Amino acid sequence: MLEAGTPRDPGLPIRDGTSLTGAQCRTLYRRQLDSRLLDIAARWLRERDEGFYTIGSAGHEGNAAVAAALRPGDPALLHYRSGAFYLTRSEQAGRLPEQGIRDVLLGLTASSEEPIAGGRHKVFGHPDLAVIPQTSTIASHLPRAVGVAFAIERARSLGVPSAWPEDAIAVCSFGDASINHASAQTGFNTAAYATYQGLGMPLLFVCEDNGIGISVRTPKGWVEAAVRRPGIEYFAADGCDLAEAYDVAVRAVEHVRERRSPAFLHLRTVRLMGHAGSDVESAYRTQREIKADLARDPLLRTAAMLVEAGLETPDELLKQYELAREHILLIAQETARRPRLGSAKEVMEPIAPRKPELIAKISPMAASPAVREKAFAGALPENDKPLTLSQSINRTLADALAVYPELTVFGEDVGKKGGVYGVTRGLQKRFGPGRVFDTLLDEQAILGLALGQGVSRLLPVPEIQYLAYLHNALDQIRGEGSTLSFFSRGAYSNPMVVRVAGYAYQKGFGGHFHNDNAVAALRDIPGLVIASPARPDDASAMLRTCLAAARTAGSVCVFLEPIALYHTRDLFEDGDGGWLAPYAPPSRWAETHVPIGKARSYGDGRDLTIVTFGNGVRMSLRAAVRLTQEGYGCRVLDLRWLAPLPIEDLLRSAELTGAVLIADETRHSGGVSEGIVAELLDAGFTGKVARVTSEDSFIPLGPAADHVLLSEEEIEQAARKLLG
């Protein structure tokens, strides 16, 4: 049995060669112990069918040292083995130890009283602790963490308010298996890329390396070999040795905080008690391997250090263990009886908070006349000739940059070049590279930068160059952006407007990767706002709405811009200028406001409603005119919003004519028309319904594209058939 050593002064180092004091060690040990007992409580609750999560932190309790090396205001994005970190951070912030314990137990029991997710998932997070909750999607939080670090520095340079202290650093933790994920590689590469260019990137990556991902071993030496790269300082420590972990963490944190550059802290840990409660380790690990990990148990090693320092005796530690175990199990019993989510409405409440009155109030906001004069160099857009869709978006972005100092516009080629299609041309010259800037060519990095800025109280407007490229990084919207409000009960949000050049009809140019008509993957994301303007005046009003929704309600908005309509000028005949529109002056922004989910109707015919959007609007208007000339009364309804769909306007137009033709440029399967038909049926519409769509095909190069895309002729033929 371990013998107690000569008692040391608790205010002095716990052992020679460390800066960790005896008092600090004693405090951190108790948080390590609490974390271990919470893992035991999780399985005890599971056995009683009162707990619903058993992935634990056993073996990773050394991350308490990382928390101790940081400040409570440093934003933390933690993975699911961060129990000791969370409990330590909670106590650092002045809370009682029991409060952190209760937070975790309320999460394990899916109680609606849990302070971050409210029973929607077991996550580590708390708005008062600067802990941003993360989902279980492996490594998806690393691009956001880079964005948070970027935002800390960018907010300071722009002189705008931030969610974090000026000298804060961001920290994100993850396992060794996670470093192989594309999202992780994006995080490391983006941080290094920024540092290489001299940009501030105060970010601490923490890899808790237990050598195994569920059942798959990580090759020895792989973590260090895989992550060493220019611009990221590498630190390594034994995460099972609390004193060593603390000393190295302090050095890593000092490096990041003082130099404002990233560091990688490699903590060698062990995984005890398996991956989760259902995991049988003996199926893929030898008894020798399991025993070797038990011998490195960080909880026992910290206990031994306290005994050797004469600060505790084995008997005292055993008594502490029993008292803590009894205390935590009592709290577990109590939290299991706390309320749970009781209805679909309650579950869904934080998904997409809508504040239409506030959005309508904020949307018309403009900079002062003097600021606008300067921003537009005296050439105010409302005094210009009618604009194209591209020009209208450009002028609206300029007005937004003028009125919102926290707004940034960025993406591939958006800066000096002004975008592939010239949509952002001139903005960097007028507003500077701090607010309009080019990024590296990585959609995950672009969206990660946006997510990090949004959660830090900036207003990001990233551009994805083509819709087909968005799918490379869709989880940044699906798994990170759109879930954050849901998993934090609205305490954290991602205000952002993602501009995406999309759809087809570019006269065969570019093939599928520049002509993508697939939006199904976006439309099934709960709470996501999808704007799809077709006309220049709608684009201006809808973009202002999206910015106001992001700013006031934390909305994640995707702004789909039809490439083929960017520079379109005419509607019916060459030179008619029918697709141009004047730019509304700020005095008219309130009356021209377009609420989310509000459609636009053309014509007053009573025979047929053509429901459409995007490129379909122009095609449908042309077809409708020809039908009208033949005596048919047609109206065209531009949905404008693909999520949420404008159901009330759809039903009103449908009832007025009793016949609906859906002209959908997306695909027959998984396209927008399926949702429209379903809404009509759900509402009890008894009139005639038909749809005409593009084919279930990727879009080929050249004239072959015409064979698979919806055409004016098909719209007209389908309309005649429906009219009988």
N, C-alpha and C positions, 0 to 999 in steps of 0.2 A: 504494500500500500504506500502511496506517495506521502512523504513526510513534509510537513510545513517547514518552510525556510525561515531565516531570520527576518522579522518584520521590517519592511521598507516604509519610508515615509510615503503616503499615498500621493503627495504632491510631486514626488520625484519619479523618474522613469521606472517602469515596471521591471526592467532588466537593463543591463549594461548595453549601450549601443542603440537604444531606441529613444524616440521622443514621446512615446505613449506613456502617460503617467499611470500610476496605480489606480487613481481615482477614475480616470477615463476608462481604463481596462475593466474595472468593476462595473461601471455603468453600461459599457458596451456588451459585456458578458450577459448582463440581465436582459438586454434586448435580443441577444443571440438565443438565450434560453427561452424567452417568450416566443420567438419565431419558431423554434423547434416544437414547443408545446402546441402552438397553433396548428402545425402539421399533424400532430397526433390528434388534436381535437377535430380536425377536418375528417379524419378517417373514422373517428368515433361517431361523429355526426352522420357520416355516410352510412355506417352500420345501422343506425337508428332511422334511416331514411329522412333525416332532418337537415342534411347537408348535401351540397350538389357540386362539389369541386374538391379534388384531392391532389392536384399538382402542387407539390410543396417546395420549400426552400431548404430542406435538410441537406447539409453539406456545403451550402452556399452562404452560411451565416457570416462569413468574412466580409460580405458587402456592407456590414455595419461600419467597418472601418472607412469605406469610401464615403458613406454619408457623413461620418464624423469629420472627414477632411474637407467637406464642402460647407457652404453656407445655406441656411434655410430658404433663401430667396433664389438660389440657383435652380433654374428649371430642370426637372428630371423626367426622363422618359424611360420607364423601367420595364424589364421583362418579368415573367411570372414567377421567378425564384428570388424575388427581392424583398422577402418578408422582413429580414433584419434591417435592411436599408430603410424601409418604410417606417418601422417602429422607431428607429433612431432619428429619422427626420422629424417625425411627429413630436418626439420629446424635445428635439432641438428648438422647435417652434414654440415651446413653452406649454405644451399640452401634457396632461398626466399620462403616464404609461398605459393606464387602463383605457384611455380614449383610443389610442392606436390599436390596441388589442380588440376593442369592441368594433372598430371600423372593419377589421379583417373578418371577424366572426359574423358580422351582419352581411358581409359579402358572401361568405361560405353558405349561409342559410338563405340567401336570396331574399333578404328582407327589403321592403320598400323604404325602410329607414336608413339603409346604408348610405353614407354621405356622398358618394360619388356617382355610382351607377344606379342606385336605388333599386337593387335587386335584379337588374337586367343582365348583369354578368359579374363574375368575380374578377375585379381589376384592382391594381394599386393606383390610387389617385386621390387627390384632395386639392380643391382650389386654394385653401389656406396654407398649403404646404408646397406649392409650386410643383406638385407632382401631376403630370399630365397622363391620364389613363391611356393604356395601350391594349390593343386586342391581341389575340393569340396568333395572328398572321405573322409567320416567321420573318423577322428583320424588316417588316414594312415601316417601322417607325424610324429607321436610320435616316432616310432622306428628309423626313420632317425634322429630325434632330439637327441636321445640317442647316435646315431652313431657320430653326429657332436661333442657332448660333449666328447665322448671317443677319437675322433680324435685330439681334442685340446691338451689333455694330452699326447696321444701317440706320436704325432709329436714332442712334446717337449722332451719326453724321448728318442726318436730315433735321435733327432738332425737333423730333416729334415724340409724343408720349409712347412709352413701351410698357408691356406687362411686367418687365423685369428690371432690376437695378442696372445702372449703366455699366458697372464692372462685373456683372454676373457672367457666369459661364454655364453652358448647357452640358448635361451629362446624359448619356443613354447606355443602357446595359443590355446584354444579349449573351446567348450561349455560343459555344465553339462551333456547333453544327450550323448555326445561323450565318456564320461568316461566308459560307459558300453560296448563299442566296443572292440573286441578282440585285435585290433591294439593298443588301448590305454592301455589295461592291459599288453600287451607285453612291451610297453614303461615303465610303472611304475615298472613292475617286473624286467626288465633288469637293470634299473637304481639302484634299491635296491640290486639286486644280485651283481652288480659290486661293489657297496659301501660296502656291507657285506664282500667282499673279500679284501677290502682296496684299490681298484682301484679308481683313480680320476674320478669324474663324475660331472663336473661343469655345471649343467643343472637346469634351472628354469621352472617348469611346471606352467602354468597360466590357471586356470579354471575360465572362466567368466560365472558364474552361474545365469542365468535369470529364472531358475525354470521350463523351458518348452522346449521341443524339437519339434518344429513345433506345434503340438497340444497335445502332450503327456506330462503330468506333471511329473516332477522329485520329488519323495517323499522327504518331508522335512527331512533334516539331512542325506540324502543318500550320498551326495558327500563326506562329511567328513568321514562318516563311511566306505565308499568304498575305500578311497585312503590312509588312515593312515596305514603306514607299516614301519617296521624298516629300517633305513637308509635314509629316506626321511623326512626332517623337514617340518612340517605343519605350514603355516601362513594363517590367515584369516583377511579380511577387508571388510568394506562396500564400494563396488565399485562405489556407487553413491555419496560418500563423498570424494571429490578429495584429501583433506588434509589427511584423514585417509588412503586412498588407497596409497598415496605417501609415508607416513611414514612406512607403513607395507611393501610396495614394496622395499623401501631402505633397511630395515632390512633383507628381504629375499635375495636380491641381494648381500648384504655384506656377508651373511652366505655362499652363493654359491661361491662367488669369493674368499673369504679367506680360506674356508675349502675345496674347490674343491669337494664338495659333493652336491647332489641334494636337492631341496626344492620344495614344492608345495604351490603356492599362490592361495588361494581360494577367489575370488572376487565376492561378492553378487551384482548382477546387476539387471536390468529390461530390458524387451524387448518392445520397443515402435514401433508403426507403423506396427505391425505384423511381421510374418516371412519374407515375401517378398511382393511385390506390389500386387500380386494376392491373398494374404491371407486375408480371412474375419474372423477376430478374434472372432466376436460375435457368430460365429457358434459353438464355443467350449469353450468360456470364458464368464463369467458373466460381466455385466457392473461394478459391484463392484470391481471385480478383475482388470479390465482395469483401472479404476479410481485410484485404490491403486498404481498401477505402475506409473501412471502419476504423482502422488503426490511425487514419489521418483525420478523424472526426474533429472539425474545428471547435465544436463546443467543448469537448474533453480537453483539447489542447489549450484553450483559453482558461479553463478551470485549473489545469495543471500549472499554468503560468501564475495564476493568482495564489495558489498554494505555495509554489516555490518562492514567491515574493513575501510570503508570510502574511498576506492580506486576508486569506481565508483558510479554513481547515476543511478537510474532506467531509467531516460531519456537518459543518455549517453549510457547505454547498449542497449536500444531500437534503438537508432541511429546507433550504431555499427552493430546491427542485420540487419537493413534495408540496410545499405551500403554493408555489407558482402553478403547479399542475392542478391542484384543487381549485385555485382561484379562476384559472382559465376555463376549466370544465364547468364551473358554476356560471360563468358569463356565457359560455356556449349554450348551456341549458336555457338560459334566459333569452338569448338572442333567437333561439329556435322558435320561441313563442311570439316573436315580434311580427307585425303585419307584413304581408306579401302583396305584390301587385294583384289587383282584384278584377281588372277588366282590360279589354283591348284598348279602350280609350286611355286608360292609365299607363299602359305599356308604351303606347305610341306618342304620348304627350310631348316628349322632347325631340321627336324626330325632325320636325320642320315647323318651328314656331312661326306663325304668320302674324305680321303686324301691319295690315293693309293701310290703316289710317296714318301710322307713322311713316310708312314707306311713301305714301302719297304726299306727306308733308316734306320729307327729306328729298325726294326725287327732283323737285324743281329748284333745289338750291344751286345758285351760281355764284361765281366769284364776283367781287365788286367790279363795276365798269372799268376802273383804272387797271385792275389786275388782268381783266379780260383783254383790254386794249394792248397791254404789254405782251400777253401770252400769244395773241394773234398778230402781233406787230402792226396793229392798227387796221388790219383787214378782217373785220369781224365776219364770220361765216354767214350770218343772217343777211348781210348786205351783198353777198356773193350771188352768182347765178345758181339755178337749181343744181343739186349735187347728185352724184352717183351713190350707190350703196357704200362703196369703199370710202369715198370722200366723207360721207355722213358719219361713218364710224370713226374716222380719223378726227374730225372736228369735235365729236362728242368726247372722245378720249382726251383731247386737249382741254376741253372745258372741265372735265373731271379732274385732270391733273392740276388745273388752276384752282379748283375749289377745295380739293382734298389733299392736304400736304402729305398725308400718310400713304397716298396711292402710288404704286409702282407698276410699271408695264415692262414685261420682260419675256424672253424666249429666244429661240434660234433666229438670228438675222433681223430681229425687230429694231435694233439700234441704228447703226450707221446706214445700213441698207434700207431700213424702213419696212421690212417684211418682204416676203417673196412677191406679194401682190401690191406692195406699196401702201398698205393700210396704215402703218405706223410711221410713214415717211415724215420727216421733219420734227418729230416729237422729241427725240434725243437732243437735237440742236437747241430746241426752245427750253427744255426742262432739265437738261443735263444728264450725264451718265449715271448719276446716283439714283435717278428715278425711272429712266428708260434705258435698259441695258440688255446686251446680248448674254446668252448663257451657253454652256457647253451643249453638245448635241446628245441629249439624254432626256427623254420625256419624264422618266421617274424623277430625275434631278430637278427638272422644271417644276413639277407638281409638288415635290418635297419642299423646294424653296417657297412655294406659295403657301403650303400648309404651315410651315414654320413661321412665316410672316403673319399669316392670318391669326394664329393663336397668340401671337405677340402684339396684336392690336394694330398692325399695319393693314392696308387694304390692297392685296395683290391682284393684278390682272395679268396672269400668264397667258401666253399664246402657244397652242399646239399647232404645228404648221399644217398638218393634214389630219382629217378624222381617222384615217387608217392607222396613223401613228399613235393615236390616243390609246389604242388597245394594248400597246406595249407597256402601259403604265396605269391601266384602269384600276388596279387595286389601290392606288394612291387616292382615288376618288371613292371607290366602293368601300374598301376596308379601313381607310384612314379618315378621309375627309367627311364622308357622309355619316360615319358612325360616331364621331367624337361627341357631338351634342347628345346623341342617344345614350352613350356610355358615361356621360358626365352630368346628365340631367340639365344640360344647358349651361353648366358652369364654365365649360370651355367650348369654343366654336371655331370654325374655319371660314371666316368671311372671305370669299374669293369669287371672282368671275373669270372662268376659264374660256378664253376665246379660241374657237376651233374653226378653221377653214374646212368646209365639208361639202358633201353631196357631189353630184357628177355634172354631166352636160358641158364638159369643157371641150367639146368637139373632138372627142377621141384622144385628147392629150393625156399622157401619163399613165394610162391603164389604171388598174385597181388601186394602187397605193396613193394615187392622187385623185381618185374618183371613188370615194367610199360612200355607200348609202345605207350602212348598217348602224342603227341607233338602238337596237333592242337591248344591248348590254347597258346602255345608259338609262333607258326607260324603266328598268326593273330595280333601280336603286332607290330605296325609300327616302323621300324628302328632297331629292335632287331637283333643282329647278332647271328645266331645259327650255331655253328661248330659241326660237327659230324665225328671225325676221326675214322678210322677203323684200320689202320696200325700204328706201332710204329713210323716210320719215319715221317708219316703225322702228327701224334699227336704232335711231337716236333715242326715241322715247323708251324703248325696251331696255337699252343699255343703261340708261339712267335709272330705270326701275331696278334692274339687277344690282347695280352698285348700291342703291339705297337699301335693298333687301339684305345684301351682304353686310352693310355697315350697321343696320339697325337690328336685324334678326339673326345675324351670323350665317346667312344662307350660303350654301354652296351652289353656284350657278354655272351652267355650261351654256355658252352663247354660240350657237351654231350659225356660221356665216356661209351662205351659198356662194361658192367660188364663182360659179358661172354667171352670177348676177352682180358681182363686184363692180364691173365697169359697164354693165348694160345701161343703155340710154333710152332705147325706144321700146314701145309696147306693141303697136299694131303694124306700123309702117316705118321704114327707114326715115329718120329725121323727125319723127313726131315728138320725141322727148318725153314719151309717156311713162318712162320708168325713172325719171328724175324727180326730185322733190326739193323745195326750198328748205333751208335750215331754219327751224323755228327760233325766234329770239327768246331769251330767258323769261320775258314777260308772258309768253304763251306756254311755258313748260307745264304749268299746273293744269291748264285746260286740255293739253294734249297728253297728259299722263296716261300710260297704259298699265293697268294693274296686272299682276301675275294671274294668268288664267283667263284673260279677256281676249276674245277673238275679234276679228274685223270682218264686216260684211260688205260686199259689193253688189249693188243692184237690188231690185225689189220684186223680182219675178215670183210667181206663185205656182209654177209647174215643177221646178227642180232646184234642189240645193246641191251644189258641188262643194264638197268639203275637201280642203287641201292645205298645203303649207309649202314653204320653200320655193323651189323652182316650179312646183305645181301651180302656184298662184298665177304666175304669168301665163303658163300654158292653159290653165282653166279659164282665165279671163278672155283669152283669144278664142278659145272654143265656145265660150258662152256668148260672145258677140255674134258669131256665125249662127248659133242656134236662135238667138233673139231675132236676127234678121229674117229668120224663117217663121217667126210667129210664136216661138216658145218663150215662156217667161222663166228666166234663169237667174239665180243669185249664186254668188261665190262666197264661201266662208273660209277665210284664212285663219286657221287655228292660232297661229303665231306662237303658241306655247305647246310643246309636246309633253311637258310634265310641269305642273298638273294640267291635264287637258281642260279646255274651257267647256265643261259639260253643259252648263246652263245655256250658253250661247248656241251650242250644238243642238240641243233639244228644241230651243225656240225656233231656229231656222228650219229644222226638220219638220216641226209641226206646221209651219207656215206653208210648206209646199207638199208635204206628204210623200215626198220622194227624195232619196238621198243617194248621190253618187260620190264615193270616196276616191279621189285621185291622189294616189300615194306613190311618191317616187322611191320609197324604201321597198324592201323585198316583200314578196307575197307571204312568206312565212316569217314570223317574228317582226313584221313591219308595224307601222303606226296604225294602219287600217284595222288590224285585228282588235286593238283596244277601242277604236271608235265604234265598230260594230257591237262589241260587247257592251259598251255604255248605252247604246241605243236600245239594245234588247233588255238590259237591266232596268231601263227606265220605262219599259212597256211600250215603246214606239211600235206602232202597227202598220206603218206605211211601207213603201217599197225601199229596199236597200240593195245597193250593188257596189262593188269596188273594182278598181282597175289599178294595177300595181306594176312595179318592175319585176323582172323574173328573179327566181331564187338562184342567182348567179353572181359570181364576182364580175367586175366590169373589165372587159378586155381593152386592148389598145386599138386606137384608130376607129374607123367607121363601124367595126364590129360591135362597138358599144351600143349603137342604135338598136341592135337586135334584142337587147336585154333590158333596156331602160324604157320607162313609161314615156309615151309620146302624146303630142296634141291630138293626133289622129285617133289614138286609142281612147282618149278621153271623150272625144266627140262621138265615136262609134258607140261607146258604152252608154253615153247620155241618150242617144237616139233609141237604143234598145230599151232603156229604162222608161223613156217617154212613150214607147209603144208606137 
